[in-house]
Amino acid sequence: RLLPLGVHLIDGSHLAIIGAKSSNVGTFTCVINKNGHEAASKNNVTIVSDEYLFNPFTENAHVTSVIASPNPPQTGHRVDIHCNATGYPDPTIYWSYTD
C-alpha cells in the first residue's frame, strides 16, 4: 500500500511525517524478511490536531513532524520517537501511551 501524503521513506528504513495532519493517523507497520522469516512491528500514530492550537498558554502552535528512530525498531534496543513543534511562546510537548 502506498504511504499517505506527507509520509516519506528515507534510506529504506526510516519514515518521516512532515507537516503531520489528522489524515496521517493510523497504524504504520514495519515488516522485515530474512531468509524467508518475517517479523513485524506496529506503531500507532495519533495526531492531536492538524490546525493551530489556541489557548491562553499556547498561541499559534502546531506539530511540524513526528519521527521514530531507528526504524525498524529492534527488540532490546532503544527506539526514539521525536515530536517537533513550533509556536510562540515555545509549546510544551506532552506524551501519553495507550495499549
N, CA, C and O atoms as a GROMACS GRO file, in nm:
protein
  396
    1ARG      N    1   0.085  -0.118   0.000
    1ARG     CA    2   0.000   0.000   0.000
    1ARG      C    3   0.089   0.124   0.000
    1ARG      O    4   0.194   0.125   0.064
    2LEU      N    5   0.047   0.225  -0.070
    2LEU     CA    6   0.123   0.349  -0.078
    2LEU      C    7   0.121   0.423   0.054
    2LEU      O    8   0.024   0.414   0.130
    3LEU      N    9   0.227   0.496   0.080
    3LEU     CA   10   0.233   0.578   0.201
    3LEU      C   11   0.141   0.698   0.185
    3LEU      O   12   0.125   0.750   0.074
    4PRO      N   13   0.079   0.744   0.295
    4PRO     CA   14  -0.008   0.862   0.288
    4PRO      C   15   0.071   0.986   0.247
    4PRO      O   16   0.193   0.992   0.262
    5LEU      N   17   0.000   1.084   0.196
    5LEU     CA   18   0.060   1.212   0.159
    5LEU      C   19   0.131   1.272   0.279
    5LEU      O   20   0.074   1.278   0.388
    6GLY      N   21   0.253   1.318   0.260
    6GLY     CA   22   0.329   1.378   0.368
    6GLY      C   23   0.416   1.281   0.445
    6GLY      O   24   0.494   1.323   0.531
    7VAL      N   25   0.404   1.150   0.415
    7VAL     CA   26   0.488   1.050   0.481
    7VAL      C   27   0.595   1.008   0.381
    7VAL      O   28   0.565   0.967   0.269
    8HIS      N   29   0.719   1.020   0.423
    8HIS     CA   30   0.831   0.996   0.332
    8HIS      C   31   0.918   0.882   0.383
    8HIS      O   32   0.947   0.873   0.502
    9LEU      N   33   0.961   0.795   0.291
    9LEU     CA   34   1.054   0.687   0.322
    9LEU      C   35   1.194   0.740   0.300
    9LEU      O   36   1.227   0.787   0.191
   10ILE      N   37   1.278   0.732   0.404
   10ILE     CA   38   1.415   0.782   0.398
   10ILE      C   39   1.509   0.664   0.416
   10ILE      O   40   1.498   0.592   0.516
   11ASP      N   41   1.600   0.644   0.324
   11ASP     CA   42   1.700   0.537   0.332
   11ASP      C   43   1.638   0.399   0.348
   11ASP      O   44   1.705   0.309   0.400
   12GLY      N   45   1.516   0.378   0.306
   12GLY     CA   46   1.453   0.246   0.308
   12GLY      C   47   1.407   0.197   0.444
   12GLY      O   48   1.330   0.101   0.451
   13SER      N   49   1.453   0.260   0.553
   13SER     CA   50   1.417   0.209   0.685
   13SER      C   51   1.366   0.316   0.780
   13SER      O   52   1.345   0.287   0.897
   14HIS      N   53   1.346   0.435   0.734
   14HIS     CA   54   1.308   0.547   0.820
   14HIS      C   55   1.190   0.620   0.757
   14HIS      O   56   1.197   0.665   0.643
   15LEU      N   57   1.081   0.631   0.833
   15LEU     CA   58   0.966   0.710   0.787
   15LEU      C   59   0.969   0.845   0.855
   15LEU      O   60   0.999   0.854   0.975
   16ALA      N   61   0.938   0.948   0.782
   16ALA     CA   62   0.926   1.081   0.839
   16ALA      C   63   0.790   1.138   0.796
   16ALA      O   64   0.757   1.137   0.678
   17ILE      N   65   0.714   1.186   0.893
   17ILE     CA   66   0.586   1.252   0.865
   17ILE      C   67   0.614   1.401   0.872
   17ILE      O   68   0.644   1.454   0.979
   18ILE      N   69   0.605   1.468   0.760
   18ILE     CA   70   0.634   1.610   0.753
   18ILE      C   71   0.502   1.686   0.751
   18ILE      O   72   0.413   1.655   0.672
   19GLY      N   73   0.488   1.784   0.840
   19GLY     CA   74   0.362   1.859   0.848
   19GLY      C   75   0.249   1.768   0.890
   19GLY      O   76   0.146   1.761   0.823
   20ALA      N   77   0.267   1.697   1.002
   20ALA     CA   78   0.170   1.597   1.049
   20ALA      C   79   0.028   1.652   1.047
   20ALA      O   80   0.002   1.764   1.092
   21LYS      N   81  -0.064   1.571   0.996
   21LYS     CA   82  -0.205   1.608   0.986
   21LYS      C   83  -0.291   1.493   1.037
   21LYS      O   84  -0.244   1.381   1.053
   22SER      N   85  -0.418   1.522   1.061
   22SER     CA   86  -0.508   1.417   1.108
   22SER      C   87  -0.521   1.304   1.006
   22SER      O   88  -0.554   1.192   1.044
   23SER      N   89  -0.495   1.332   0.879
   23SER     CA   90  -0.501   1.226   0.778
   23SER      C   91  -0.386   1.126   0.792
   23SER      O   92  -0.390   1.019   0.731
   24ASN      N   93  -0.284   1.159   0.872
   24ASN     CA   94  -0.173   1.067   0.897
   24ASN      C   95  -0.201   0.969   1.009
   24ASN      O   96  -0.119   0.880   1.034
   25VAL      N   97  -0.315   0.982   1.077
   25VAL     CA   98  -0.349   0.891   1.187
   25VAL      C   99  -0.364   0.750   1.132
   25VAL      O  100  -0.426   0.730   1.027
   26GLY      N  101  -0.308   0.654   1.201
   26GLY     CA  102  -0.321   0.516   1.158
   26GLY      C  103  -0.210   0.431   1.216
   26GLY      O  104  -0.133   0.476   1.300
   27THR      N  105  -0.204   0.308   1.171
   27THR     CA  106  -0.103   0.214   1.216
   27THR      C  107   0.002   0.196   1.108
   27THR      O  108  -0.030   0.156   0.996
   28PHE      N  109   0.125   0.226   1.140
   28PHE     CA  110   0.236   0.205   1.050
   28PHE      C  111   0.303   0.074   1.090
   28PHE      O  112   0.337   0.055   1.207
   29THR      N  113   0.321  -0.016   0.996
   29THR     CA  114   0.379  -0.146   1.024
   29THR      C  115   0.509  -0.163   0.947
   29THR      O  116   0.514  -0.143   0.826
   30CYS      N  117   0.614  -0.198   1.020
   30CYS     CA  118   0.743  -0.229   0.959
   30CYS      C  119   0.755  -0.381   0.952
   30CYS      O  120   0.746  -0.449   1.054
   31VAL      N  121   0.776  -0.433   0.832
   31VAL     CA  122   0.790  -0.577   0.814
   31VAL      C  123   0.929  -0.604   0.757
   31VAL      O  124   0.970  -0.542   0.659
   32ILE      N  125   1.001  -0.697   0.819
   32ILE     CA  126   1.131  -0.736   0.767
   32ILE      C  127   1.127  -0.882   0.728
   32ILE      O  128   1.049  -0.960   0.783
   33ASN      N  129   1.211  -0.919   0.633
   33ASN     CA  130   1.218  -1.057   0.586
   33ASN      C  131   1.364  -1.095   0.572
   33ASN      O  132   1.441  -1.026   0.504
   34LYS      N  133   1.402  -1.203   0.635
   34LYS     CA  134   1.539  -1.254   0.623
   34LYS      C  135   1.532  -1.405   0.609
   34LYS      O  136   1.482  -1.476   0.697
   35ASN      N  137   1.583  -1.453   0.498
   35ASN     CA  138   1.585  -1.597   0.471
   35ASN      C  139   1.448  -1.661   0.486
   35ASN      O  140   1.436  -1.771   0.540
   36GLY      N  141   1.344  -1.592   0.439
   36GLY     CA  142   1.209  -1.646   0.445
   36GLY      C  143   1.138  -1.629   0.577
   36GLY      O  144   1.022  -1.670   0.590
   37HIS      N  145   1.202  -1.570   0.675
   37HIS     CA  146   1.140  -1.546   0.805
   37HIS      C  147   1.101  -1.399   0.815
   37HIS      O  148   1.182  -1.310   0.790
   38GLU      N  149   0.976  -1.375   0.853
   38GLU     CA  150   0.928  -1.239   0.865
   38GLU      C  151   0.908  -1.200   1.010
   38GLU      O  152   0.877  -1.283   1.095
   39ALA      N  153   0.928  -1.073   1.037
   39ALA     CA  154   0.899  -1.014   1.167
   39ALA      C  155   0.836  -0.878   1.141
   39ALA      O  156   0.867  -0.813   1.041
   40ALA      N  157   0.747  -0.837   1.230
   40ALA     CA  158   0.678  -0.709   1.210
   40ALA      C  159   0.668  -0.634   1.342
   40ALA      O  160   0.664  -0.693   1.450
   41SER      N  161   0.665  -0.504   1.330
   41SER     CA  162   0.644  -0.417   1.444
   41SER      C  163   0.547  -0.308   1.401
   41SER      O  164   0.560  -0.252   1.292
   42LYS      N  165   0.450  -0.278   1.488
   42LYS     CA  166   0.349  -0.178   1.456
   42LYS      C  167   0.367  -0.055   1.544
   42LYS      O  168   0.408  -0.066   1.659
   43ASN      N  169   0.335   0.061   1.487
   43ASN     CA  170   0.341   0.187   1.560
   43ASN      C  171   0.214   0.264   1.526
   43ASN      O  172   0.194   0.304   1.411
   44ASN      N  173   0.130   0.285   1.625
   44ASN     CA  174   0.009   0.363   1.604
   44ASN      C  175   0.042   0.511   1.617
   44ASN      O  176   0.100   0.553   1.717
   45VAL      N  177   0.005   0.589   1.517
   45VAL     CA  178   0.031   0.732   1.518
   45VAL      C  179  -0.100   0.806   1.538
   45VAL      O  180  -0.196   0.787   1.462
   46THR      N  181  -0.103   0.890   1.640
   46THR     CA  182  -0.219   0.974   1.667
   46THR      C  183  -0.175   1.118   1.663
   46THR      O  184  -0.078   1.156   1.728
   47ILE      N  185  -0.244   1.199   1.586
   47ILE     CA  186  -0.213   1.342   1.575
   47ILE      C  187  -0.318   1.417   1.655
   47ILE      O  188  -0.438   1.398   1.634
   48VAL      N  189  -0.274   1.502   1.745
   48VAL     CA  190  -0.368   1.575   1.830
   48VAL      C  191  -0.454   1.669   1.747
   48VAL      O  192  -0.576   1.674   1.766
   49SER      N  193  -0.394   1.744   1.656
   49SER     CA  194  -0.469   1.838   1.574
   49SER      C  195  -0.388   1.875   1.452
   49SER      O  196  -0.265   1.884   1.460
   50ASP      N  197  -0.453   1.896   1.339
   50ASP     CA  198  -0.381   1.943   1.223
   50ASP      C  199  -0.401   2.093   1.203
   50ASP      O  200  -0.360   2.148   1.101
   51GLU      N  201  -0.463   2.156   1.297
   51GLU     CA  202  -0.483   2.301   1.294
   51GLU      C  203  -0.400   2.364   1.404
   51GLU      O  204  -0.349   2.295   1.492
   52TYR      N  205  -0.387   2.494   1.398
   52TYR     CA  206  -0.319   2.565   1.506
   52TYR      C  207  -0.398   2.549   1.634
   52TYR      O  208  -0.521   2.546   1.633
   53LEU      N  209  -0.327   2.539   1.746
   53LEU     CA  210  -0.391   2.528   1.876
   53LEU      C  211  -0.396   2.666   1.939
   53LEU      O  212  -0.296   2.738   1.938
   54PHE      N  213  -0.508   2.702   1.994
   54PHE     CA  214  -0.521   2.830   2.060
   54PHE      C  215  -0.573   2.809   2.201
   54PHE      O  216  -0.680   2.751   2.219
   55ASN      N  217  -0.499   2.854   2.300
   55ASN     CA  218  -0.544   2.856   2.437
   55ASN      C  219  -0.468   2.966   2.509
   55ASN      O  220  -0.376   3.023   2.450
   56PRO      N  221  -0.502   2.998   2.633
   56PRO     CA  222  -0.436   3.109   2.700
   56PRO      C  223  -0.286   3.091   2.717
   56PRO      O  224  -0.214   3.189   2.736
   57PHE      N  225  -0.235   2.968   2.709
   57PHE     CA  226  -0.094   2.943   2.736
   57PHE      C  227  -0.012   2.921   2.609
   57PHE      O  228   0.109   2.945   2.611
   58THR      N  229  -0.074   2.878   2.502
   58THR     CA  230  -0.002   2.847   2.379
   58THR      C  231  -0.072   2.914   2.263
   58THR      O  232  -0.190   2.892   2.240
   59GLU      N  233   0.002   2.997   2.190
   59GLU     CA  234  -0.058   3.068   2.077
   59GLU      C  235   0.016   3.031   1.949
   59GLU      O  236   0.139   3.029   1.946
   60ASN      N  237  -0.059   3.002   1.844
   60ASN     CA  238  -0.001   2.970   1.714
   60ASN      C  239   0.094   2.850   1.719
   60ASN      O  240   0.202   2.856   1.660
   61ALA      N  241   0.056   2.745   1.786
   61ALA     CA  242   0.143   2.627   1.798
   61ALA      C  243   0.090   2.515   1.711
   61ALA      O  244  -0.031   2.497   1.697
   62HIS      N  245   0.181   2.439   1.651
   62HIS     CA  246   0.140   2.320   1.578
   62HIS      C  247   0.255   2.220   1.570
   62HIS      O  248   0.372   2.256   1.582
   63VAL      N  249   0.219   2.093   1.548
   63VAL     CA  250   0.318   1.986   1.533
   63VAL      C  251   0.372   1.993   1.392
   63VAL      O  252   0.295   1.997   1.296
   64THR      N  253   0.504   1.995   1.378
   64THR     CA  254   0.564   2.000   1.245
   64THR      C  255   0.609   1.864   1.195
   64THR      O  256   0.611   1.842   1.074
   65SER      N  257   0.645   1.773   1.284
   65SER     CA  258   0.681   1.637   1.242
   65SER      C  259   0.687   1.544   1.362
   65SER      O  260   0.712   1.586   1.475
   66VAL      N  261   0.664   1.416   1.336
   66VAL     CA  262   0.679   1.311   1.436
   66VAL      C  263   0.766   1.204   1.371
   66VAL      O  264   0.729   1.148   1.268
   67ILE      N  265   0.881   1.174   1.432
   67ILE     CA  266   0.977   1.084   1.371
   67ILE      C  267   1.021   0.978   1.472
   67ILE      O  268   1.057   1.012   1.584
   68ALA      N  269   1.018   0.852   1.432
   68ALA     CA  270   1.068   0.742   1.516
   68ALA      C  271   1.202   0.694   1.460
   68ALA      O  272   1.218   0.682   1.338
   69SER      N  273   1.297   0.667   1.548
   69SER     CA  274   1.424   0.612   1.503
   69SER      C  275   1.481   0.522   1.611
   69SER      O  276   1.458   0.550   1.728
   70PRO      N  277   1.554   0.417   1.580
   70PRO     CA  278   1.573   0.368   1.444
   70PRO      C  279   1.448   0.296   1.394
   70PRO      O  280   1.361   0.259   1.474
   71ASN      N  281   1.440   0.277   1.267
   71ASN     CA  282   1.329   0.206   1.210
   71ASN      C  283   1.387   0.109   1.108
   71ASN      O  284   1.451   0.155   1.014
   72PRO      N  285   1.371  -0.019   1.121
   72PRO     CA  286   1.278  -0.082   1.214
   72PRO      C  287   1.336  -0.090   1.355
   72PRO      O  288   1.457  -0.103   1.374
   73PRO      N  289   1.247  -0.081   1.454
   73PRO     CA  290   1.292  -0.099   1.592
   73PRO      C  291   1.338  -0.243   1.614
   73PRO      O  292   1.285  -0.336   1.554
   74GLN      N  293   1.436  -0.259   1.700
   74GLN     CA  294   1.488  -0.392   1.728
   74GLN      C  295   1.461  -0.426   1.873
   74GLN      O  296   1.479  -0.343   1.962
   75THR      N  297   1.417  -0.549   1.897
   75THR     CA  298   1.389  -0.595   2.033
   75THR      C  299   1.512  -0.576   2.120
   75THR      O  300   1.624  -0.612   2.082
   76GLY      N  301   1.491  -0.518   2.236
   76GLY     CA  302   1.600  -0.497   2.330
   76GLY      C  303   1.684  -0.374   2.304
   76GLY      O  304   1.775  -0.345   2.381
   77HIS      N  305   1.656  -0.302   2.196
   77HIS     CA  306   1.732  -0.182   2.163
   77HIS      C  307   1.648  -0.057   2.188
   77HIS      O  308   1.526  -0.064   2.196
   78ARG      N  309   1.713   0.054   2.199
   78ARG     CA  310   1.647   0.182   2.221
   78ARG      C  311   1.579   0.229   2.092
   78ARG      O  312   1.634   0.216   1.983
   79VAL      N  313   1.458   0.283   2.106
   79VAL     CA  314   1.385   0.345   1.996
   79VAL      C  315   1.347   0.486   2.041
   79VAL      O  316   1.286   0.502   2.147
   80ASP      N  317   1.381   0.585   1.962
   80ASP     CA  318   1.347   0.724   1.994
   80ASP      C  319   1.235   0.770   1.902
   80ASP      O  320   1.240   0.746   1.781
   81ILE      N  321   1.135   0.837   1.958
   81ILE     CA  322   1.030   0.899   1.879
   81ILE      C  323   1.036   1.048   1.909
   81ILE      O  324   1.019   1.090   2.024
   82HIS      N  325   1.060   1.127   1.807
   82HIS     CA  326   1.077   1.271   1.824
   82HIS      C  327   0.953   1.344   1.775
   82HIS      O  328   0.900   1.314   1.668
   83CYS      N  329   0.908   1.440   1.851
   83CYS     CA  330   0.797   1.526   1.811
   83CYS      C  331   0.852   1.668   1.801
   83CYS      O  332   0.903   1.723   1.899
   84ASN      N  333   0.841   1.727   1.685
   84ASN     CA  334   0.886   1.864   1.665
   84ASN      C  335   0.764   1.954   1.656
   84ASN      O  336   0.669   1.924   1.582
   85ALA      N  337   0.765   2.062   1.730
   85ALA     CA  338   0.652   2.154   1.731
   85ALA      C  339   0.704   2.297   1.728
   85ALA      O  340   0.815   2.326   1.774
   86THR      N  341   0.622   2.386   1.674
   86THR     CA  342   0.660   2.526   1.670
   86THR      C  343   0.550   2.609   1.732
   86THR      O  344   0.435   2.566   1.740
   87GLY      N  345   0.584   2.728   1.777
   87GLY     CA  346   0.487   2.820   1.834
   87GLY      C  347   0.557   2.926   1.916
   87GLY      O  348   0.674   2.913   1.950
   88TYR      N  349   0.484   3.029   1.948
   88TYR     CA  350   0.538   3.133   2.035
   88TYR      C  351   0.434   3.166   2.140
   88TYR      O  352   0.321   3.201   2.105
   89PRO      N  353   0.468   3.158   2.266
   89PRO     CA  354   0.596   3.106   2.314
   89PRO      C  355   0.611   2.958   2.280
   89PRO      O  356   0.514   2.894   2.238
   90ASP      N  357   0.732   2.902   2.298
   90ASP     CA  358   0.756   2.762   2.266
   90ASP      C  359   0.654   2.673   2.336
   90ASP      O  360   0.634   2.685   2.457
   91PRO      N  361   0.587   2.582   2.261
   91PRO     CA  362   0.489   2.493   2.323
   91PRO      C  363   0.555   2.386   2.409
   91PRO      O  364   0.671   2.350   2.386
   92THR      N  365   0.483   2.337   2.507
   92THR     CA  366   0.526   2.225   2.588
   92THR      C  367   0.473   2.098   2.524
   92THR      O  368   0.355   2.092   2.489
   93ILE      N  369   0.557   1.998   2.508
   93ILE     CA  370   0.516   1.872   2.446
   93ILE      C  371   0.488   1.771   2.555
   93ILE      O  372   0.570   1.750   2.645
   94TYR      N  373   0.371   1.708   2.548
   94TYR     CA  374   0.333   1.603   2.642
   94TYR      C  375   0.320   1.473   2.566
   94TYR      O  376   0.276   1.472   2.451
   95TRP      N  377   0.356   1.363   2.629
   95TRP     CA  378   0.344   1.230   2.570
   95TRP      C  379   0.249   1.147   2.654
   95TRP      O  380   0.242   1.162   2.776
   96SER      N  381   0.178   1.058   2.588
   96SER     CA  382   0.094   0.962   2.658
   96SER      C  383   0.102   0.830   2.583
   96SER      O  384   0.145   0.825   2.468
   97TYR      N  385   0.061   0.725   2.649
   97TYR     CA  386   0.065   0.591   2.588
   97TYR      C  387  -0.064   0.518   2.621
   97TYR      O  388  -0.111   0.521   2.735
   98THR      N  389  -0.121   0.452   2.521
   98THR     CA  390  -0.238   0.368   2.540
   98THR      C  391  -0.210   0.236   2.470
   98THR      O  392  -0.174   0.233   2.352
   99ASP      N  393  -0.225   0.127   2.544
   99ASP     CA  394  -0.200  -0.002   2.479
   99ASP      C  395  -0.327  -0.060   2.421
   99ASP      O  396  -0.324  -0.168   2.363
   0.00000   0.00000   0.00000
